[in-house]
């Protein structure tokens, strides 16, 4: 998992959970927040792919969401998949000079 604020690697042992009060050792940002969650998706309804999750107003602050799963944050996951898909589409429709 990576911190949403400073992009620092946050080591988690297999099966280890992120506590409601856990903070990034590097910058002190909350770790149990929407921006660090695998379900976070700014394009989805409620900005969350988990349909049963309650709305959270501040996605960068700690919350008590029971659906939280480490993941999300910058650089990887959904953003990377979209960039690859866009690149593939651009290659498909590229005109030869």
N, C-alpha and C positions, 0 to 999 in steps of 0.2 A: 504494500500500500504506500501511496505517496501523500504528503501533506498538500492540501489544496492551496495553502497560502505561500509556502516557500519551496514546494516541490521536493522536499527532503524525503528520502526513503525512510519509512517507518517499519522496522522489522516486526513481524508478527509470526509467532510459532504456529504450526498447523493446529487449527481448531481454537486458537486464542481469540478472545473477544475484545472489542474495543469498549472500554467503560465510558459511562456518561460524562465523567469528569476528566478523562484522559486528554492530555495536551501534547502538542509536538515539542520534542526536546529542543529543537533548533530555534523555533520562533514563538512558541507558547500558544499557538492557535488551537482551538478546539478540534479534536479528531472525530468525535461522534457527532458529525453534522452531515447535512444533505450533500454538500459538495464532495465529501469523501466516501459517499455511499455508491455501491454498484447500481442501485436503482435510480439514481439521479439522472434526469434527462430533461434539459431545458425546453425541448420541443414537445414533451409529453404533457397531457393534462395534469395540472397540479405540479408540473415539473418532476414527476415521479412515475416510473414504470410499474410500481406496485400499486395496484388499484385500491387496495384496502387501507393504505397509509393515509393518515390525517394530514391536512395542509399545514405546512410550516412556513411562517412568514420570513424569518431570517435564516437562510440556508447555509450561512457560514458560522453560525453559532451552535453550541451544543444543544441537543434536543433529546427527548426520551422516546424516540420512534423505535418500536419493537421490530420493525422490518429492516433496520440498518444492517448492511453487509459491507465489509471493507472492500474498497475498489474505487470506482469513480475517479475523481480528481483529474488534474491536468495530464496532457500528453498521451495517454493511452486509451484503451477501451474504445468507446463510442466515437470519439473525435478521430481517432486513428482509422477506424473502419470507414467513416464517412470520407476521409481524405483519400483512402485507397479506392473507394467506389467512384468518387468524382474523377480521379485520375484515369480509371478504367473507362469511364464514359467519355471523357475528353479524347482518349485514344481511339475510341470507336468512331467518333464523328470528326476526327482530324482530317482536314483536306490536304491532299498531296500538292506540293508546289509545282 
